[in-house]
Amino acid sequence: MNSPRWMEVMIFSVFGDESADEQKQRVFAVSGVIGTADEWQSAIEPWVERNGGKEFHATDCEHEKKHDLYRDLAQILAHSNVAGIGISLDLISFKELLPYALPDVGYYQCLSRVMGTHIRMAKQWNERVDANPGCGNPKIELEFTFDHRIESESNAGALYSSFMNQPEWEGVILNSKISFESRKNPRIQIADMIARESMKDLDRKIGPEKFPERKSKIALAAEDHFKFQELDRDYCLRLRDEVKAQKPEPGYLEWLQRTKRIQNGRPHDNWANRFAYFAWKENQDIFTKQSK
């Protein structure tokens, strides 16, 4: 007799948010924080208690000089069992080196990395469980929820679908579509802090004001369950060179035809299709490198 499904699969919820500098000109960051229901609850209870049940915004908290509150909440996360990643993008270099990039590219550039990182980790975990069925570990599935961002929801959902519909990710993602919630959800507030720390850490290096590494970021990174990755100028240079080397991109047009993304008899180029192609190509490259 098969074991009950709840004994075979553990659900991990990933909550994400974004952050940018004041003018949204220098740095953009997206975070994803992951945990089981119990792990999330162990973080949320002290978070809500310390914050008095109020809606937390990392930027507002600092602007209002509530430094003790911000420090205490960072410490709560640092010692919690949830984990996460913040991906930040150097917008100055990106816009300089890729001036033809579509609008709002920072959000999607970082979002695709955040989602891809969690999906790959889940896939690798499940492969280890499959290879050793007697290990006693459950397989895991993911649910994604991001901050309610009206101008981006349809395309974020398309990006999510492009990941989900790839055969490599089969059995990893639970929901059929991405969901969105407001900042009233403490999980979104927690992701907001990670996104802000990611943004501020890159901004201190490329922005007009140079300052030491923030104590809150140091505390979050100390236990090694919060990671911070920068898509810096070197990344943008490599991306520019890749684009130049592939321009024009016949693979994209062939892929549109092959996947029947056609409108009025012609390949249909839009944000959603570019996301789907980007996700497909990036993951093909990853699996090619892993097989060598």
PANU-927144 format. One line per field, with one value per residue: residue in one letter; x negated, y, z negated of N, C-alpha, C, O in turn. Coordinates in steps of 0.1 Angstrom, whole numbers, plus 2048, in hexadecimal, padded with zeros to 3 digits. Each point is the difference from the previous one (the first is absolute). Example, Ala and Ser with C-alpha at 12.3 -4.5 7.8 and 13.67 -1.06 7.14 Angstrom:
res	[A S]
npx	[77C 80E]
npy	[7C7 80B]
npz	[7B2 80E]
capx	[809 7F7]
capy	[80C 80B]
capz	[800 800]
cpx	[7F7 808]
cpy	[80C 80B]
cpz	[800 7F8]
opx	[7F6 7FB]
opy	[800 80B]
opz	[7F9 7FF]
% end
This chain:
res	[M N S P R W M E V M I F S V F G D E S A D E Q K Q R V F A V S G V I G T A D E W Q S A I E P W V E R N G G K E F H A T D C E H E K K H D L Y R D L A Q I L A H S N V A G I G I S L D L I S F K E L L P Y A L P D V G Y Y Q C L S R V M G T H I R M A K Q W N E R V D A N P G C G N P K I E L E F T F D H R I E S E S N A G A L Y S S F M N Q P E W E G V I L N S K I S F E S R K N P R I Q I A D M I A R E S M K D L D R K I G P E K F P E R K S K I A L A A E D H F K F Q E L D R D Y C L R L R D E V K A Q K P E P G Y L E W L Q R T K R I Q N G R P H D N W A N R F A Y F A W K E N Q D I F T K Q S K]
npx	[7F7 80E 7EB 806 812 811 805 811 813 7ED 811 7F8 801 808 7F4 80F 7EA 80B 7EF 806 7F0 7F6 7EB 7FB 7F0 803 811 7F9 812 7F6 814 7F1 816 7EE 814 7F7 80F 7F8 7F9 80F 80A 7F3 805 80F 7FF 7EC 802 80D 7F6 7F0 809 7FF 7F4 7EE 80C 7F8 7F8 7F9 80A 814 7FF 7FA 810 80B 7F1 80B 7F1 809 80F 7F9 7F8 80F 808 7F3 802 811 7FE 7F6 80F 804 815 808 809 7EB 80F 7EB 812 7EA 80E 7EE 80E 7F4 7F9 80E 803 7F1 801 810 7F3 7F7 7F2 807 812 7F9 7F1 800 813 803 7F6 809 810 7FA 7F6 80D 80B 7F5 7FD 810 803 7F2 804 810 7FB 7F4 80C 80C 7F3 7FC 810 801 7F2 80D 808 7EC 7FF 811 7F1 808 811 7F4 80E 802 7FC 80A 7F2 80E 7ED 80F 7FE 80C 7F2 802 811 809 7F6 808 814 7FF 7FB 810 80F 7F8 803 811 7FF 7F3 7FA 7F4 80F 7FC 815 7FD 808 801 7F7 816 803 7F7 7F4 814 7ED 810 7FE 815 7FC 807 80F 815 80D 808 813 813 806 80C 816 80D 806 811 815 809 807 814 813 801 809 816 808 811 811 7ED 806 7FC 7F1 812 803 80C 7F5 7F6 80D 806 7F0 805 816 7FB 80C 7EF 80D 7EA 813 7EB 812 7EC 7F1 7F6 80C 800 7EE 801 80A 7F4 7F1 809 804 7EE 7FA 80E 7F2 815 813 7EF 7EE 7F9 7F3 7EA 7F4 7FA 7EE 7EB 7FA 7F9 7EA 814 7F6 815 802 805 7EA 808 7FC 7FB 80C 816 805 802 814 812 802 808 816 80E 802 80D 816 808 802 813 814 803 807 816 809 7FB]
npy	[7F4 809 808 802 807 7FD 7EB 803 809 808 807 804 80A 803 808 809 806 814 801 813 803 80E 7FF 7F1 809 7FE 804 7EC 802 7ED 802 7F3 802 7F5 7F6 7F4 7F0 7EB 7F8 7F9 7EC 7EF 7FF 7F2 7EB 7F5 7F3 7EE 7ED 7F6 7F3 7F0 7F0 80B 811 7EB 814 7EF 800 7F7 7EA 7F9 7FC 7ED 7F8 7F4 810 80C 810 814 80F 80D 812 812 80C 80E 813 812 808 80C 7F9 814 7FA 805 809 808 805 802 811 7F8 80B 806 7F1 7FB 810 7FE 7F0 806 80E 7EE 802 7EB 80B 810 80B 816 80C 808 814 812 80C 80A 814 813 809 80E 814 80F 80C 811 813 80D 80E 812 811 80D 80F 812 810 80F 811 80F 7F1 7F7 80E 7F9 802 811 7F8 809 80A 806 80E 805 80B 80A 80C 807 7F3 810 810 7F6 809 811 814 80D 80A 814 812 80B 80D 814 80C 80D 811 80A 7F8 811 80D 7F3 807 810 802 80C 813 802 807 80F 7FF 809 809 801 816 7FE 7FB 7F6 7F2 808 7FF 7EC 7F9 808 7F4 7ED 802 803 7EE 7F4 807 7FC 7EB 7FC 802 7EF 7F0 7FD 7FB 80E 7F3 80B 7EA 805 7F0 7FE 810 811 80F 810 810 810 810 80D 805 813 80C 80E 7FC 803 803 7FF 80D 7F6 80F 7F9 803 814 802 7F7 80B 811 7FA 7FD 811 80A 7F6 808 811 7FD 807 7F8 801 815 809 7FA 80C 814 800 7FF 815 802 806 7F7 810 7F9 7EC 80D 7FD 7F2 813 7F0 811 801 80B 816 808 802 812 814 801 804 815 810 7FE 80B 816 807 7FF 813 813 802 806 816]
npz	[800 80F 802 7EA 80B 7F2 806 80F 7F8 807 7F2 815 7EC 815 7EF 80E 802 7FE 80F 7F6 810 7F2 808 7F0 7F2 7EA 7F2 808 7F3 803 7F5 7F7 7F9 7F9 807 7EF 803 800 813 810 7FE 807 816 808 7FA 804 813 802 7F9 80D 810 7F0 80A 7F9 809 805 7F9 80D 814 803 802 814 810 7FC 80E 810 7F9 7F0 806 809 7F2 7F5 80B 800 7EE 800 80D 7F7 7F3 812 801 7FB 814 803 80F 7FF 80C 800 803 80A 7F2 7EE 7F1 7EF 7F0 7EF 7F0 7F1 80D 80A 7EF 800 807 7F1 80E 7F9 805 815 803 7F7 80A 813 7FC 7FD 812 80F 7F7 7FF 812 804 7F5 808 811 7FB 7F8 80E 809 7F3 800 812 7FD 7F4 80F 802 811 80D 811 7F4 80C 810 7F2 815 7EF 814 7F2 80F 7FD 7F0 812 7F7 7F8 7EC 7F6 80C 7FE 7EF 803 80B 7F4 7F4 80B 802 7ED 7FA 80E 7F1 814 808 80A 812 7FD 80F 815 7ED 7F8 801 7EB 80E 7ED 7FE 7F7 7F1 802 808 815 7ED 808 802 7ED 7FC 80B 7F6 7ED 803 803 7ED 7F3 808 7FC 7EC 7FF 80B 7F5 7F0 80C 802 7EB 802 7FA 7FC 803 7EB 7FF 80E 7EF 808 80C 7F5 7F7 80F 803 7EF 800 80B 7F1 7FA 812 802 80C 805 803 7FC 7F7 7ED 7ED 7F5 7F2 7EB 7F0 7F6 7F1 7EC 7F3 7F5 7EC 7F0 7FE 805 7F6 80C 7F2 7FE 810 7FF 7F1 807 80E 7F9 7F9 815 7FF 804 80B 802 7F5 7EE 806 7F1 80B 7F0 7F5 804 813 7FD 7F7 80C 80F 7F9 7FC 811 809 7F5 803 812 7FE 7F6 80C 80C 7F6 7FC 814 7FD]
capx	[809 7F8 801 808 7F9 7FA 7F4 7F7 7FD 800 802 7F8 805 7F6 806 7F6 803 7F6 7FB 7F8 7FC 80B 803 800 7F7 7F3 800 80D 7FE 80B 7FC 809 7FD 807 801 80D 80A 7FB 7F4 805 807 7F6 7FB 80B 804 7F9 800 80D 800 7F7 805 80D 80A 801 7FA 7F2 7F9 7F2 7FC 807 7FB 7F3 802 805 7F5 803 7F4 801 80A 7FA 7F5 806 806 7F5 7FA 80A 7FE 7F2 801 80C 7FE 802 7F4 803 7F6 803 7F9 800 7FB 7FA 808 7F8 7F8 809 806 7F5 7FB 80B 809 80C 807 80E 803 803 7F8 7FA 809 801 7F3 7FE 80B 7FD 7F5 805 808 7F8 7F8 809 805 7F5 7FD 80A 7FE 7F4 804 809 7F8 7F9 80A 803 7F4 7FE 80E 800 7FA 80A 803 80B 7FE 805 807 7FF 80B 7FB 809 7F8 807 80A 7FA 80A 7FA 7F7 806 802 7F3 7FA 807 7FB 7F2 802 805 7F5 7F8 808 803 7F5 7FF 7F6 806 80C 801 7F9 809 80D 80B 800 7FD 7FB 80A 7FC 807 7FD 7F6 806 7FB 7F2 7F6 7FC 7F7 7F3 7F9 7FD 7F4 7F5 7FE 7FA 7F2 7F9 7FF 7F7 7F2 7FA 801 7F4 7F4 801 807 7F8 7FC 7F9 801 7FC 80A 80A 800 80C 7FD 7F5 807 808 7F7 7F7 804 7FF 80D 804 7F5 801 7F9 800 7FE 7F8 7FC 7FA 80B 806 7F7 801 80E 7FF 7F7 808 80A 7FA 7FC 80C 809 80E 802 809 806 80C 80B 803 807 80D 807 801 80A 80D 803 802 80B 802 7F7 7F2 7FC 806 7F6 805 7F9 802 7F9 7F2 7FD 801 7F4 7F4 800 7FD 7F2 7F7 800 7F9 7F2 7FC 7FF 7F5 7F3 800 7FE 7F3]
capy	[80C 80C 809 80C 80B 80A 7FB 7FF 80E 80B 80C 80C 80C 80B 80D 809 80F 807 80D 809 80D 80A 804 7F5 803 7FA 7F2 7FA 7F3 7F7 7F5 7F5 7FA 7F3 7F9 7F8 807 801 809 80E 804 803 80D 80A 803 80B 80C 807 805 80B 80B 804 7FC 80A 7FD 804 803 802 80E 809 7FE 807 80F 805 7FF 7F5 7F7 7F5 7F6 7F9 7F8 7F4 7F7 7FA 7F6 7F5 7F8 7FA 7F5 7F8 7F4 803 803 808 806 80D 802 80E 803 80E 806 80A 7F9 7F9 809 805 7F6 7FA 80B 7FC 7F7 804 807 7F8 7F4 7FD 7F7 7F3 7FA 7FB 7F6 7F3 7FA 7FB 7F4 7F5 7FB 7F7 7F5 7F7 7FA 7F6 7F5 7F9 7F9 7F5 7F6 7F8 7F7 7F5 7F7 7F8 800 7FC 80B 804 80E 802 808 80D 808 80E 80A 80D 80B 80C 80C 804 80B 800 802 7F5 7F3 7F8 7FB 7F7 7F3 7F9 7FB 7F4 7F5 7FC 7F6 7F5 7F8 7F9 7F2 7FE 805 7F8 7FA 809 80B 7FB 808 802 80E 808 808 80D 804 80E 802 7FC 7F3 801 7F9 80A 80A 7FA 801 80E 803 7F9 808 80D 7FE 7FD 80C 80A 7FB 804 80E 806 7FE 807 80D 80C 800 7F3 7FE 7F2 7F5 802 7F5 7F7 7F6 7F7 7F7 7F7 7F7 7F9 7F2 7F9 7FC 80A 802 80C 7FF 80C 800 80D 804 7F4 7F8 807 7FF 7F2 7FF 808 7F8 7F5 806 804 7F4 7F9 809 7FE 7F4 7F7 7F6 805 7FF 7F2 7FB 805 7F8 7F2 7FF 805 80E 807 809 805 7F9 803 7FE 80A 805 808 7FD 7F3 7F7 802 7F9 7F1 7FC 802 7F6 7F4 800 800 7F3 7F7 803 7FA 7F2 7FC 802 7F5 7F3 7FF]
capz	[800 801 7F5 803 808 7F7 7FB 80C 806 7F7 808 7FC 805 803 801 805 801 808 7FA 809 7FA 800 80D 808 80B 7FE 7FB 7FE 7FA 7FD 7F6 7FD 7F3 800 7F3 7FE 7F8 7F2 801 801 7F3 7F5 803 800 7F3 7FA 809 7FD 7F2 7FE 808 7FB 809 80A 80E 800 80C 7FD 803 7F6 7F3 7FF 801 7F3 7F6 7F6 802 7F7 806 80B 7FB 7FA 80A 807 7F7 800 80C 800 7F7 804 808 80F 808 80C 809 805 80C 804 80E 803 80B 807 80A 809 80A 809 809 808 800 807 7F8 7FE 7F4 7F4 801 7F3 7F8 806 800 7F2 7FD 806 7F8 7F3 802 805 7F5 7F7 808 802 7F3 7FD 809 7FC 7F4 804 807 7F6 7FA 809 802 7F3 7FA 7F2 7F8 7F6 803 80A 80B 7FD 80B 7FD 803 800 7FE 801 7FC 80A 809 80B 80D 804 7FD 80B 805 7F6 802 80C 7FC 7F7 808 808 7F8 7FC 80B 805 7FB 7F5 7F3 7FD 7F2 7F6 7FD 7FD 806 80F 803 7F5 7F9 7FC 7F4 7FC 7F5 7F3 7FD 7FA 809 80A 7F9 7FD 80D 802 7FA 807 80C 7FE 7FD 80C 808 7FA 800 80D 802 7F9 808 80C 7FE 7FD 7F2 7FC 7F2 7FD 801 7F5 7F6 802 80B 7FA 7F7 807 808 7F7 7FE 80D 806 809 80A 807 80D 807 80F 800 80D 807 805 80B 80C 806 806 80C 809 805 809 80C 807 805 807 7FC 7F8 808 7F7 7FB 80A 802 7F4 801 80A 7FB 7F5 805 7FB 80D 801 80D 809 7FD 7F3 7F7 7F6 7F5 7F3 7FB 808 7FE 7F4 802 807 7F7 7F6 807 804 7F4 7FA 809 7FE 7F3 800 809 7F8 7F6 806 806]
cpx	[7F7 802 809 7F8 7F9 7F3 7F5 7FB 801 801 7F7 807 7F5 807 7F5 805 7F5 7FC 7F8 7FB 80B 805 802 7F7 7F3 801 80E 7FD 80D 7FB 80A 7FC 809 800 80C 809 7FB 7F4 805 806 7F6 7F9 80B 804 7F8 7FF 80D 800 7F7 805 80E 80C 802 7FA 7F2 7FB 7F2 7FB 806 7FA 7F3 802 806 7F7 804 7F5 800 809 7F9 7F6 806 807 7F6 7FA 80A 7FF 7F3 800 80C 7FC 803 7F3 804 7F5 805 7F7 801 7F9 7FB 807 7F8 7F9 809 805 7F5 7FC 80A 80B 80E 809 80E 802 802 7F7 7FA 808 7FF 7F2 7FD 80A 7FD 7F5 805 808 7F7 7F7 807 804 7F4 7FC 80A 7FE 7F4 803 808 7F8 7F8 80A 803 7F5 7FE 80D 800 7FB 809 804 80C 7FB 807 807 800 80D 7F9 80A 7F7 809 809 7FB 808 7FA 7F8 807 802 7F3 7F9 807 7FB 7F2 801 804 7F5 7F7 808 803 7F4 7FF 7F6 806 80C 800 7FA 80A 80E 80B 7FF 7FE 7FA 80B 7FA 807 7FB 7F5 806 7FB 7F2 7F5 7FB 7F7 7F2 7F8 7FC 7F2 7F4 7FD 7F9 7F1 7F7 7FE 7F6 7F2 7F9 7FF 7F4 7F4 800 807 7F7 7FB 7FA 801 7FC 80B 809 800 80C 7FD 7F5 807 808 7F8 7F8 803 801 80D 806 7F4 803 7F8 801 7FE 7FA 7FC 7FA 80B 807 7F7 801 80D 7FF 7F9 808 80A 7FA 7FC 80B 809 7FD 802 809 806 80D 80B 803 808 80E 809 803 80A 80D 804 801 80C 801 7F6 7F1 7FC 804 7F6 807 7F9 801 7F8 7F1 7FC 800 7F3 7F3 7FF 7FC 7F1 7F6 7FF 7FA 7F1 7FB 7FF 7F5 7F3 7FF 7FD 7F2 7F6]
cpy	[80C 809 80B 80B 809 7FB 7FF 80D 80A 80D 80B 80C 80B 80D 80A 80E 807 80D 807 80C 80A 804 7F5 801 7F8 7F1 7FB 7F2 7F9 7F5 7F5 7FA 7F3 7F9 7F7 808 802 80A 80E 805 804 80E 80B 804 80B 80D 809 806 80C 80C 804 7FD 80B 7FC 806 803 804 80F 80A 7FF 807 80F 806 7FE 7F6 7F6 7F4 7F6 7F9 7F6 7F3 7F6 7F9 7F4 7F4 7F8 7F9 7F3 7F7 7F4 803 803 808 805 80D 801 80F 802 80F 806 80A 7F9 7F9 809 806 7F6 7F9 80A 7FC 7F7 805 806 7F5 7F3 7FB 7F6 7F2 7F9 7FA 7F5 7F2 7F9 7FA 7F3 7F4 7FA 7F7 7F3 7F6 7F9 7F5 7F4 7F7 7F7 7F3 7F5 7F8 7F7 7F5 7F6 7F7 800 7FC 80A 805 80F 801 808 80E 806 80F 807 80E 80B 80D 80C 804 80C 800 801 7F4 7F2 7F7 7FA 7F8 7F2 7F9 7FA 7F3 7F4 7FB 7F6 7F3 7F6 7F9 7F2 7FE 803 7F7 7FA 809 80A 7FB 808 802 80E 807 808 80C 804 80E 800 7FD 7F2 801 7F9 80A 80A 7FB 800 80E 804 7FA 807 80D 7FE 7FC 80C 809 7FB 803 80F 807 800 809 80D 80B 801 7F2 7FE 7F1 7F6 801 7F5 7F7 7F5 7F7 7F6 7F6 7F5 7F7 7F1 7F8 7FB 80B 804 80D 800 80D 7FD 80E 803 7F5 7F7 807 800 7F2 7FF 808 7F8 7F4 804 803 7F3 7F9 809 800 7F2 7F6 7F6 804 7FF 7F2 7FA 805 7F7 7F2 7FF 807 80D 809 809 806 7FB 803 7FD 80C 803 809 7FC 7F1 7F6 801 7F9 7F1 7FB 801 7F5 7F2 7FF 800 7F2 7F5 801 7F9 7F1 7FB 801 7F4 7F3 7FE 7FB]
cpz	[800 7F3 803 807 7F6 7FA 80B 804 7F5 808 7FA 807 802 801 804 800 807 7F8 80A 7F9 803 80E 80A 80D 7FE 7FD 7FF 7FA 7FE 7F7 801 7F3 800 7F3 801 7F8 7F2 800 801 7F3 7F6 803 7FE 7F2 7F9 808 7FD 7F2 7FE 808 7FB 80A 80B 80E 801 80F 7FD 802 7F6 7F2 7FE 802 7F4 7F4 7F5 800 7F7 805 80C 7FC 7FA 809 809 7F8 7FF 80C 800 7F8 803 808 80F 806 80C 808 805 80D 804 80D 800 80C 808 80B 80A 80A 809 80A 808 801 807 7F8 7FE 7F2 7F4 800 7F3 7F8 805 800 7F2 7FD 805 7F9 7F3 802 804 7F5 7F7 807 801 7F3 7FD 809 7FC 7F4 804 807 7F6 7F9 809 801 7F3 7F9 7F2 7F6 7F5 802 809 80C 7FD 80D 7FB 804 7FF 7FE 7FF 7FC 80C 808 80D 80E 806 7FF 80C 806 7F6 800 80C 7FE 7F8 809 809 7F9 7FE 80C 806 7FA 7F4 7F2 7FC 7F2 7F5 7FB 7FE 807 80F 804 7F4 7F9 7FA 7F3 7FC 7F5 7F2 7FC 7FA 809 80B 7FA 7FE 80D 804 7FA 807 80D 7FE 7FC 80C 809 7F9 800 80E 801 7F8 808 80D 7FF 7FD 7F2 7FC 7F1 7FD 801 7F4 7F6 801 80B 7FB 7F7 808 808 7F7 7FE 80D 806 808 809 808 80D 808 80F 803 80E 808 806 80D 80C 806 808 80E 80B 806 80A 80D 808 807 809 80F 7FA 808 7F7 7FB 809 803 7F5 800 80A 7FA 7F5 803 7FA 80C 7FF 80D 80A 7FE 7F2 7F7 7F6 7F6 7F4 7FC 808 7FE 7F2 801 807 7F7 7F6 807 804 7F4 7FA 809 7FF 7F3 800 80A 7F8 7F6 805 805 7F5]
opx	[7F6 80B 801 7F4 7F5 7F8 7F4 7F5 809 7F9 801 802 7F8 809 7F5 80C 7F6 806 7FA 806 809 80C 803 804 7F9 7F8 809 7F7 80A 7F5 80B 7F4 80B 7F7 809 7FD 802 7FF 7FB 7FE 802 7FB 7FD 802 806 7FF 7FE 805 804 7FE 806 80A 80A 7F9 7FF 802 7FE 7F9 7F9 7FE 7FD 7F9 7FD 803 7FC 803 7FC 7FD 801 7FF 7FB 7FF 802 7FD 7FC 800 800 7F9 803 7F4 7FE 7F7 80B 7F4 80B 7F4 80B 7F7 807 7FC 802 800 7FE 801 803 7FE 7FD 80B 809 80A 803 7F8 804 804 7FD 7FA 7FE 7FF 7FB 7FC 801 800 7FC 7FE 802 7FE 7FC 800 802 7FD 7FD 802 801 7FC 7FE 803 7FF 7FC 801 802 7F9 802 80A 7FE 7FC 809 801 7F6 808 7FC 7FF 807 7F9 80B 7F6 80D 7FC 7FE 7FD 804 7FC 7FA 7FC 800 7F9 7F9 7FF 7FD 7F9 7FB 7FF 7FB 7FB 801 801 803 802 7FB 807 7F5 7FF 800 805 809 7F5 7FD 802 80A 7F4 80C 7F6 7FD 7F8 800 7F7 7F5 7F4 7F7 7F7 7F4 7F5 7F8 7F5 7F5 7F7 7F7 7F5 7F5 7F7 7F7 7F4 7F7 7FB 7F6 7F6 7FF 7F4 7F6 807 7FE 801 80C 7FB 7FE 7FF 804 801 7FD 800 804 7FA 7F6 802 7FF 80B 7F6 80C 7F3 80B 7F7 807 805 802 7FE 802 804 800 800 806 804 7FF 803 806 801 7FE 80A 7F4 7F8 80C 80B 809 80B 80C 809 809 80B 80B 807 809 80C 7F7 80A 7F6 7FB 7F7 809 7FD 7FD 805 7F7 7F7 7FA 7F9 7F5 7F7 7FA 7F8 7F5 7F8 7F9 7F6 7F5 7FA 7F9 7F5 7F6 7FA 7F7 7F5 7FA 7FD 7F4]
opy	[801 7FF 804 801 806 808 7FF 801 801 802 803 800 802 802 800 803 7F9 804 7FA 804 7FD 802 802 7FC 7FE 7F8 807 7FA 806 7FB 801 7FC 800 802 802 80B 80B 808 809 80B 809 806 80B 80B 809 80B 80C 80B 80A 80B 80A 807 7FF 7F6 80C 7F8 809 805 808 80A 807 808 80B 803 802 7F4 7F6 7F4 7F3 7F5 7F5 7F4 7F4 7F6 7F5 7F3 7F4 7F7 7F6 7FF 7F7 805 801 7FE 802 7FF 805 7F9 809 7FD 801 804 800 7FC 803 803 7FB 7FE 807 7FB 80C 7FD 7F5 7F6 7F4 7F6 7F6 7F4 7F5 7F6 7F6 7F4 7F5 7F7 7F5 7F4 7F5 7F5 7F4 7F4 7F5 7F5 7F4 7F5 7F5 7F5 7F4 7F4 7F4 7F4 7F6 807 802 7FE 806 805 7F8 807 801 7FE 803 7FC 803 7FF 800 7FF 7FF 80B 7F9 7F9 800 7F6 7F4 7F4 7F6 7F6 7F3 7F6 7F6 7F5 7F4 7F7 7F5 7F4 7F8 7FE 7F8 7FB 803 7FB 7FC 804 7F8 7FA 7FF 803 7FB 803 801 7FD 805 7F5 800 7FD 805 804 800 805 807 803 802 807 807 802 804 808 805 802 806 808 803 805 80B 807 805 808 7FE 806 7F6 80A 7F8 804 802 7F4 7F4 7F5 7F4 7F4 7F4 7F5 7F6 7F8 7F4 7F8 7FE 803 804 7FE 806 7F9 80A 7FB 7FF 7FB 7F9 7FF 7FF 7FA 7FB 800 7FD 7FA 7FD 800 7F9 7FB 801 7F7 800 7FB 7F8 7FB 7FD 7F8 7F9 7FD 7FB 7F5 801 802 808 7FC 806 807 7FB 800 80B 7F9 80B 7F7 7FA 7F6 7F6 7FA 7F9 7F6 7F7 7FB 7F9 7F6 7F8 7FB 7F7 7F7 7FB 7FA 7F5 7F7 7FB 7F7 7F5 7FE]
opz	[7F9 7FA 80C 7FD 803 7FB 7FD 806 7F9 80A 7F4 80C 7F7 809 7FC 7FF 804 7F6 809 7F6 807 802 80B 80B 80A 806 7FC 804 7FE 801 804 7FE 803 7F7 808 7FB 7FA 7F6 7F9 7FC 7F8 7F6 7FC 7FD 7FB 7FA 7FE 7FE 7FA 7FB 806 7FF 808 801 7FE 809 7F8 7F8 7FB 7FA 7F6 7F9 7FD 7F5 7F4 804 803 7FF 800 805 802 7FF 803 805 800 7FF 804 803 7F8 803 808 7F9 803 7FC 802 7FF 801 804 7FC 80B 80C 80C 80C 80C 80C 80C 80B 7FA 7FE 804 7FF 7F7 803 7F9 7FE 7FB 7F8 7FF 7FF 7FA 7FA 7FF 7FC 7F8 7FB 800 7FD 7FB 7FF 800 7FB 7FC 800 7FE 7FB 7FF 802 7FD 7FB 802 801 7F6 7F9 7F4 7F6 7F9 80A 7FF 7F7 80B 7F5 809 7F7 806 7F9 800 80C 7FA 809 809 80B 804 7FF 803 804 7FF 800 805 802 7FE 803 806 802 7FE 80A 7F4 7F8 7F6 7F6 7FC 7F5 7F4 808 807 805 80B 7F5 806 7FE 7FF 806 7FB 7F7 7F4 807 7FF 803 806 801 800 806 806 802 804 808 805 801 805 807 801 800 806 805 7FE 804 80A 7FD 7FD 801 7F8 809 801 7F5 804 7FD 7FE 803 801 7FC 801 804 800 800 809 806 7FB 802 7FF 801 805 803 80A 80D 80B 80A 80C 80D 80A 80A 80B 80B 80A 80B 80D 80A 804 804 803 7FD 803 7FE 7FD 802 802 7FD 7FE 801 7FF 7F8 7FE 803 7FA 805 809 808 7F7 803 7F6 803 800 7FC 7FA 801 7FF 7FB 7FC 800 7FD 7FA 7FD 801 7FC 7FB 800 800 7FB 7FE 802 7FE 7F9 804 803]
% end
